[in-house]
């Protein structure tokens, strides 16, 4: 839990008492590679902090899956479009490798929001950062070539080391063959 404590403390000034309460609400779990933590059609009711490993958000059929995004160590997230509105998810969330998670239910998170103003601040900062990341990603997809986006993704080595070429190509919106050509060009 130390990495999660540090993650929280790096975002908000929180007392040890409040931090202990927050941490008591999270449960540790391990998910094996290929296992879904959320299936399309289910209603999201949990938030996740990735201690180690990675999860991908994807949609489509088994034969033609489209990866929307991948989350790695020290990411805190949920499938917010399902969780917030309490509607069936349009996505699957799948472990791309054996993954250790800290998980909290929506109900527990909502209770912490009501009880601890500092936890409201934490939530606001997390979602502001997520919105900024999404805006940046959208802008990149509208203004950069697939090669330029790939070069940006290389800044996070997890994208290259942990994601199969087919999934990485899907994130970029190109075919695996096109990604192979880009990789050859930049070597």
N, C-alpha and C positions, 0 to 999 in steps of 0.2 A: 504493500500500500504506500510505501514511501514515495514512489514516482508519482502517484496520484496526489498525495499530500503536497508535493512540490509543485505539481501542475496547478492545483487550486491556489496555493499561496503565491504563485507567480502572477495570478490574475486579480486576486482580491486580498485585502488585509482581513484576516479572519482569526478570531480568538481560538485558543486551543479547545475550549469547551464546545464552541459551535462546530469546529472542525471534527471533533470526536463524534458529535451527533450526526453530522453529514456522513462520515465514513461508516458509521454503524448501519446506515440504510443501504449500503452497497453490498452486493453479493458477488463473490468471485466464481467464475466458471471458465472451463476450457472447452473450446469448440474444435473439433477435428477438421482438417482440410476437406472441403467439399460439402460440409454440412451447412444447411440453411438456418440462420437465426431468425429470419423472417421470410415467409413465403408470400408471393403475390396473392392477394385476396384476403390475407389476414389483416387485422387491425393492429397497428404498431402500439405497444403499450410499455415500451422500455427504452431507456437511454443506455448508451454503451460508452465505456472508456476502454481503449485498447491498451493493455499492459504490454503485450507483445503479439506479433503476428500481423494479420491484415484481413480486411473484409472488403468485398466488392458489392456495389449496388448495381443490379442488372435487371433487364427486362427482355421479353421475347420468348420464343420457343426454345426447346432444348437444342434443336438443330441450328437456330440462328439467334444467339443471345447477343445483346448489345450492352456493353458495360458503360454505365453512366459515370461512375467515379469509384475510386478505391480509397479506403481509409487505412492508415497505418498506426504504428505505435505512437501513443500519446494523443491520438485524436479522440475527441469527445463528441458524440453525434447520436442522432436517431433518424428514422425515416419520418421527418417532420410533417410532410404533407398528409400522411396517414394519422400520425399521433395527434397532431393539433386538432384536426377536424373529426377524428375518430371515424374515419372511413377506410374501406379496404385499400391496402397498399397496391400500388401499380408495379412495385419492384420486389425482387428477391434480394436478400442480403445473405451472402455466402462467404464462408471462410476460404481464403485463397491459400492458407497454410494453417497449421495448428496454431490456434489463437487463444491467448488468455485475455479475458474480459472482466471488467467490473461492471455490474449491471444494477440499475435502479428502476423500479417501476414508475410509471407516470403518476400514480397515486402518491407514492412516497415523495417523488420530486415536487409535486404540487403542495404537499404538506410542508416540505422544507421551504418552498417559496413563501408560503403564508407565515411561517414561524420566524424565518431569518431574513431580514432585509439584505444582509451580505450575500445570501444565496441568490436572491433576486438579481443582485449586481453581477454575480458570477454568471448566471444564466444569460443576462443581457449581453455581457461581454463575449460569451461563447457564440451567441447567435449573431452578434454584430460581426465578429471575425468570420463566421461562416458565410454571412451575406457578402462581405467584402471579397472572400475567396470566390464565391459564385459570380459576382460582378466581374472580377478579374478574368475568370475562366470564360465567361460569355464574351467579354471584349476580345480576349485572345482568339476565340473561335471565329469572331467576325472580322478581325483585322490581321491575323497572322496566318502564314501558310502552315500546313501540317508539319513541315520540316522545322519551322520556327517554334511551333508548339512542342514538338518532340525535344528540341534543344532546351526549352524551358523545363520540361518534365525531367530531363537529365539532372537538373539541380537537386532533385530528390532521388537518390540512388535506389530507393525501394521500388520506384516505378520500373526501373530497368532490371533489377535483380529478382523481383518477386512476381511480376506480372507476365504471364505468357504473351507471346507476340500477338496472338489473335485478339486477346482482351485489350492489349495496349493499342492495337490498331483500331479497335472499336471505340476507345476513348477519343482517339484522334479523328474518327469519322472517315477512315480510309481502310483499304484492304490490307491484309497481311503482306501481300506482295509489294504494295506501295511502300509499306513501312520498311521492308527489307531493302528496297532501293534507297530509301532515305538513310538507313543505317550504313549502307555501303558508301554512299556519298560522303558522309562525315568522318569516316575512318581514315 
